[in-house]
Amino acid sequence: MGLLVLTFGLLSGCFLAALVGMLGARRRIGFGWSFLISLIFTPIVGLIFVLFSDELPTAGERRWGCIGNTLGCLGLLFLIGFLVLLFGGGAMIAAL
């Protein structure tokens, strides 16, 4: 049970950090720094750093396509799974 909670926690953190990194790619902080700050601290702290950094001048609009939406949905699903496992005490898994 502990390994499953740890796995969901790590996956949700990585997906949300990648999403914050994609937001930081359009700012002076860049993808790498925002992703690294989000991994070291939390995605919320990384998002604060990203929002306080200056925006880059846009010459041509770069689009990520559906990658941002996919990472966001996966991150939220893993986060919800992590919270259910953390606060549910594994009762759902024991019932299966």
PyMOL commands that set and color helices and strands:
alter all, ss='L'
color gray80, all
select helices_A, chain A and resi 2-24+30-40+43-52+67-88+91-95
alter helices_A, ss='H'
color red, helices_A
deselect
rebuild
show_as cartoon
